[in-house]
């Protein structure tokens, strides 16, 4: 049995996030008014975890290392939590009626992106695309019958007081997790500030109504994106200054996509920001090689294997 080291802070964050997301899905599907069925969540989660296990075993064998699936049960549990979180998030953020294929397809793409799209970041090759956002974008772009879930479903059966409580609780829980565990609060604040600024800019210079530009900030989907998706530690910068740039740039990309009449702009903007981060990582890596300096990578990039 393989012994691996579990980052306590990361493990606590993953467990709390998974628990909160599970509770939100239970309450949402039973009381709030979610229109997705339970079978869609089971299909997405089952697919995501299965693909994660398969690709981990394949990569371990190709790299001649022991698989994380051979670790202790608790460590395997922590290892699979990101796949669970990404797949469950996707299952409540897209809608395609009674067609289950998009849930499986989106979850599979989400997990595959972690293994297939990597760049040198902070001395090691790591995945750069937010899995949930990547799976959502792939599903809604490639499958015509798929769209994002209707915004009203998250609070359809709640009273005004219930809506306010839910908004407040999500903001408090998300802020607590990002301050205490993920340390991504500068990113969250930068994105929210950037989102407001791009709304004001489009209103002043492009004749878009300001209130219409700000409406997305009043939705549960926006809160989920701000507090639980964009601050994903695996696909966002660690340095606070880089977090601010990443958040502002993602908001800028959203504004550009809105001007171009691209729907589902939040998810596309996050994927595009991740791609840029990967490109910058590769540029830094190649410049380091050209200067003849050492670069402490865990594994060689695909082009040098």
SVG drawing of the C-alpha trace seen along z (x, -y; Angstrom):
<svg xmlns="http://www.w3.org/2000/svg" viewBox="-42 -57 65 59">
<polyline fill="none" stroke="black" stroke-width="0.4" points="0.0,0.0 1.4,-3.4 1.8,-6.0 1.2,-9.6 1.3,-12.9 -2.0,-14.7 -2.0,-18.5 -4.1,-19.1 -5.3,-22.5 -6.2,-21.3 -7.9,-18.2 -10.0,-20.2 -11.0,-22.6 -12.0,-19.7 -14.0,-17.9 -15.9,-21.1 -16.5,-22.0 -17.7,-18.5 -20.0,-18.5 -21.4,-21.9 -22.0,-21.1 -23.7,-17.8 -26.0,-19.5 -26.8,-22.2 -27.7,-19.6 -29.9,-17.7 -31.7,-20.8 -31.9,-22.1 -33.3,-19.0 -35.8,-18.3 -36.8,-21.9 -35.3,-24.8 -36.6,-23.8 -33.7,-22.3 -35.0,-20.9 -32.2,-18.3 -33.0,-14.8 -31.0,-12.8 -30.0,-10.3 -28.2,-13.2 -26.1,-13.8 -25.4,-10.1 -24.4,-9.8 -22.1,-12.8 -20.4,-11.8 -20.1,-8.1 -18.5,-9.1 -16.2,-11.7 -14.8,-9.3 -14.5,-6.4 -12.5,-8.5 -10.4,-9.9 -9.5,-6.4 -8.8,-5.1 -6.6,-8.0 -4.7,-8.0 -3.9,-4.3 -2.9,-4.8 -0.6,-7.7 0.9,-5.9 1.9,-3.0 3.2,-5.2 5.3,-7.2 6.4,-4.0 5.2,-5.2 2.7,-3.8 -0.8,-4.8 -2.6,-7.0 -5.3,-4.4 -2.9,-2.1 -2.7,-4.5 -4.6,-4.2 -8.4,-4.5 -8.5,-8.0 -5.9,-9.2 -7.8,-7.7 -10.9,-9.4 -9.1,-12.8 -7.6,-12.1 -11.1,-11.5 -12.8,-14.4 -11.9,-16.9 -13.5,-14.6 -16.6,-14.3 -16.8,-18.1 -16.2,-18.9 -18.8,-16.4 -21.5,-17.3 -21.0,-21.0 -21.4,-20.3 -24.6,-18.3 -26.4,-21.2 -25.1,-23.9 -26.1,-22.5 -29.6,-21.4 -30.5,-19.1 -33.9,-17.7 -34.1,-14.0 -31.0,-13.4 -28.2,-12.0 -25.4,-11.9 -24.4,-15.5 -23.8,-15.0 -21.5,-12.0 -19.8,-13.8 -19.2,-17.0 -17.9,-15.1 -15.6,-13.1 -14.2,-16.2 -13.8,-17.9 -11.6,-15.1 -9.7,-14.5 -8.7,-18.2 -6.7,-17.6 -4.5,-15.1 -4.3,-16.3 -4.0,-20.1 -1.0,-21.0 1.6,-23.7 4.7,-24.4 3.4,-26.4 5.6,-27.1 8.1,-24.4 5.9,-21.5 3.5,-20.5 -0.1,-20.9 -3.5,-21.2 -4.5,-24.8 -8.2,-24.6 -10.9,-24.7 -12.4,-21.2 -16.1,-22.2 -16.0,-25.2 -14.2,-23.2 -16.8,-20.4 -19.6,-22.9 -18.2,-24.8 -17.6,-21.5 -21.1,-20.3 -22.9,-23.5 -20.7,-24.2 -20.7,-20.7 -24.1,-19.4 -26.9,-21.7 -29.5,-20.4 -27.5,-21.5 -27.5,-24.8 -26.7,-26.2 -29.4,-25.6 -32.1,-28.3 -31.2,-30.8 -34.6,-30.7 -34.3,-27.0 -31.9,-27.7 -34.5,-29.7 -37.8,-28.8 -39.5,-27.5 -38.0,-29.9 -39.6,-33.0 -37.9,-36.4 -36.5,-35.7 -35.3,-32.2 -33.6,-33.7 -31.8,-36.3 -30.7,-33.7 -29.4,-31.4 -27.4,-34.3 -26.0,-35.3 -25.0,-31.8 -23.3,-31.1 -21.3,-34.3 -20.3,-33.7 -19.4,-30.0 -17.5,-30.8 -15.6,-33.7 -14.6,-31.6 -13.3,-28.8 -11.4,-31.1 -9.8,-33.1 -9.0,-30.2 -8.2,-27.4 -7.7,-28.2 -6.3,-31.7 -7.9,-32.9 -9.9,-35.8 -7.8,-38.4 -8.9,-36.6 -12.6,-36.6 -12.6,-40.3 -10.7,-41.2 -13.1,-39.3 -16.2,-40.9 -14.6,-44.3 -13.6,-43.7 -17.1,-42.4 -18.6,-45.6 -16.1,-47.8 -16.7,-46.1 -20.5,-46.6 -20.0,-50.3 -17.7,-50.6 -20.1,-48.9 -22.9,-51.1 -20.9,-54.4 -19.3,-53.7 -21.4,-51.1 -24.9,-52.1 -25.6,-48.9 -28.1,-49.5 -26.2,-49.4 -28.8,-47.5 -29.0,-44.9 -25.2,-44.5 -25.3,-44.0 -28.2,-41.6 -25.9,-38.5 -24.4,-39.6 -27.7,-39.0 -28.0,-35.3 -27.0,-32.1 -25.0,-31.0 -22.8,-34.1 -22.2,-33.4 -21.3,-29.8 -18.9,-30.9 -17.3,-33.6 -16.9,-31.7 -16.6,-28.1 -15.4,-27.9 -13.0,-30.6 -10.9,-30.3 -10.2,-26.6 -6.7,-26.2 -5.6,-23.8 -6.2,-26.1 -5.7,-29.6 -2.5,-31.5 -1.2,-31.2 0.5,-34.6 -2.0,-37.4 -0.8,-39.8 -1.3,-37.2 -4.7,-36.3 -5.7,-39.9 -4.6,-39.9 -6.3,-36.6 -9.6,-37.8 -9.5,-41.1 -8.6,-39.5 -11.4,-36.9 -13.9,-39.8 -12.4,-41.6 -12.8,-38.6 -16.4,-38.2 -17.1,-41.9 -15.6,-41.3 -17.6,-38.1 -20.8,-40.1 -20.0,-42.7 -19.6,-39.9 -23.0,-38.5 -21.5,-35.3 -23.8,-33.6 -22.6,-31.6 -19.7,-34.1 -18.6,-33.4 -17.6,-29.8 -15.9,-30.7 -14.0,-33.6 -12.6,-31.3 -11.5,-28.7 -9.8,-31.4 -8.1,-32.9 -6.8,-29.4 -5.4,-29.0 -3.6,-32.3 -2.1,-31.3 -0.8,-28.1 0.7,-30.0 2.5,-32.4 3.7,-29.4 5.2,-27.8 6.8,-31.1 8.4,-31.4 9.6,-27.8 11.1,-28.2 12.8,-31.5 14.3,-29.8 15.7,-27.0 17.0,-29.6 18.9,-31.3 20.4,-28.0 19.0,-28.1 17.7,-25.1 13.9,-24.6 12.9,-22.2 10.1,-20.4 8.6,-17.2 8.3,-15.8 9.4,-16.8 6.8,-18.7 5.1,-16.7 7.3,-18.3 10.5,-17.0 9.4,-13.5"/>
</svg>
